[in-house]
């Protein structure tokens, strides 16, 4: 058995001399030192020896095992350093070389315009309502009834509003104005909020209109609020967003949920007021509708209109972005043309 152990070690040493890689080392380790390796097979026979021979052969087997393990470790470290150096040499990086350009995405102009508008109104003291108070799928109760819209109003027709199949009176909201009802229900003034979001209308798509677009609704209710406060807030917003040089005008209008009501126009940036297809030749583009909250709307949410008053406004984000960036076709925002988007 002693001769067998010495021969096994001799063969292992010869195999180790021929090894040329870490994988060879692992193969030799498995052949001689694993549970089914040759040294363990020899050790299994120790039980048949006398006590004196067990001590001699056992000691020899342990000594040879340690010598082989040391030799394997030494060889393994040698190959590991060699292979690591080869890998480092192969993968070394010349930091003096110029970098490679990696294209990155850009914030969509609608997103950046929304963020800018929200930021302006936040500096004016408005807070953003939660998503729960501004759902895109609404009932007619919030989209029309609570906003003082008559049952026979044309806006309720399927030609103007998208009705869903969820239930008879469930619609895709046609305006963000429903958010003001949610914001006032169960609340006590003062209330000063804005609600950005998507809206849907059954419109013919052209350079100025789309059947899916974005709005921001604003609401301020407190004691003593006047139309002068409304004009002051909107004029300050327009001054910050467009700059003082952009001419604007207030026109009287009508909305079921505000009285009195007004529309605000900004001079067309495409033609500087001379008339073009973007502004339909008028020289002006409407950017928002506004007015004093109708007493019936306040009364409907439990706020006494004899004590409190307020104003509301809603603006189209695409229209504002078109004016900001001199874009003459609203459809460009939805075509996902990288040539257009990467300009922003």
C-alpha positions, 0 to 999 in steps of 0.5 A: 500500500505504501508503494501504491501511495508513492506511485499515485503521488508520482503520477500526480506530480507528472500530471501537474508538470504537464498542466497548462491552465487552471482547468487542468489543475481542477481536473488533477484535483478531482482525479486524485483528491476528490471523494472518488479520487485515488488517494481516498480509494487507498484510504478506504483500505486502511480499515483492513490493516493492523493498528501499527500499519494504520499509523504508518500508512495513514501518516504517509497518506496524509503527508502525501496529500498535503504535499499534493495540495501544496503543489496544486495551490502553488501551480493554481496561483501561478496560472491564476496570475498569468491568466489575470495578467493576460486578461488585463492586458487584453482589456486595458483601457486607454483613458486618453482616447476620446469617448463614444457618444451614447444617445439619450432620451429627452423629456417630451415637450408636453411633459416639460411644458406641464412641469413648467406650468405646474411650477409657475402656479406652485410659486403662486400658491397653488397645490397639485391635486392627487390623482384620485381627485382627477380621474380620466374615466368619469361619470356624467355626474362629475363631468357634466351634472355637477358643473352645471351643464344642462341635460340637453347641452351639445357637449353631452352628445356622442359626437362630442364626448366618448362614452364607455361600455363600463356603464351607461353614464361613464365617459372619458372626461372631456375636460379637467374641470371635474377635478374642481368638484372632487377638490371641493367636495367635503372640503372647507375653503380656502381651496387653491389647487391645480389639476393637470391631466389628459382629456378626450373629445370626439374631434376631427383631427387637424393642425389645431385639434386632436381627440386626445390632449392635455389640460390644466384645471385651476381653482381658487375659492375663498372669501372675497375672491373677485374677477380682478383676482382671476385676471391678476393670477392669469396675467402673472402666469402669462408674464412668467410663461411668455414674457411681458412682450407677448400681447394677450387679450381677455374676451367675454365668453360663456361656460356653464360652470362659471359666471361671468366667463372669459377666454384668454388669447395670446398673439400668434407667435407664427405670424405675429398677429398677421394671420396664418393657418395655425390661428385660422387667420385671426392673428390670435390663439385661445390658450384658456377659458376662465371665470368666476365659479357659478354659485350653483356649482358652489352650492352643489358641493356644500359651499355657501356662495353668499359667504365664499366666491372663487374662480376657475380656469382651464388651459390646453397644454399643447396650445401653450407648447405650440406657442412656446416653441413655434410649432404649427401642427398639434399632431407633431406631439403625438407622431413619435417622430424622433427628428421632432422630439430630439429638438427638445 
